């Protein structure tokens, strides 16, 4: 009686042990190095395995994230919250490179830029751009209708009461959604660590810029000539900083006659006082 | 030699596992949207089926029969198949990441493919010897691959054809499968 009971238990146990041991051994021998970020990312995801991201399940999406193939905000279920967590995990490792953030290179606020007309259409930049190119005199600047604000999954870009969108450098993950959405292409990625930016996107000639905006780049090239690092280039009636060489000396910020270059002049004063 | 050929042919055409024995219907319907994935699935199943046939044969005649444990056949075989699939997955992941990527989620799914358990149990029922077992396992897998690839080919065309509204999608796929099954019945007189 006991024998009848124990024999199958014994043999099935032996078989189980054999296969289990074999698999345990095999998992050591055939161990594949997995990106350590992948399990972390997997925990940050909702775990619904819905496939909404286009990958077969959260696991596969986490692996793709770790490999940098999937977009940070690719999970439609988790939304901004999950995307933030994912960005945190990936951001820590991305610090080795330069952290980039989006920047609206336009300072054409209601005070600075002249209105050419009134716009009464759908409050969407793309619509407005098709209809009339926007209400502002400058055809290259921010229209301030907030399309970027609505596509941002991180709540990191907002149209201020001044009429121009501004990026929150803390929240921005450089996902590029606003850059794609902006019909004026006035948003670009800049290194988060740099503080000097040419805030103008106008490719108009100096005279036209002057007529439509008080803080536009008029193409005088004073910044180009004065830059000690020769890191400002000039093309299409617009000056452009090559961020790699920029030492944030603030000279261009001081020299620009239209104050189209934003920087930290207080830094300059500090260093002068120190000298 | 003729014997082995008959076993092979019978497993592939006459007693096709999917279309005559109705085993492994799940992957047959689930992984047959594209010919490419169907071929991948077929390859993985072939690999597992042949290995599972061999190992279950050894287990049956070295462990279960001598100790009068024939009634543990099902659970013991499932144990073998599950471990085997795990093992195969590890080996493929290590040796060929590309193949691992291509097979993807279908690889672990083979664990629950009843065609694999079916071939193992049929091997014992038909009282094949070891060589015959291998041939039967291989034939069954080739039959499975043949059926799923043919079906995927038809489904790829179905996507772009003008199907009556109520039959769109899965219903027409099931109809196709049944017609294929009937077509394969024609092989009954072959042997």
Interface residues (C-beta under 8 A of the other chain):
Chain A: X7 X8 X11 X12 X15 X16 X19 X20 X22 X23 X26 X27 X30 X31 X32 X56 X57 X60
Chain B: X59 X63 X64 X67 X68 X69 X72 X75 X76 X79 X80 X83 X86 X87 X90 X91 X93 X94 X95 X97 X104 X105
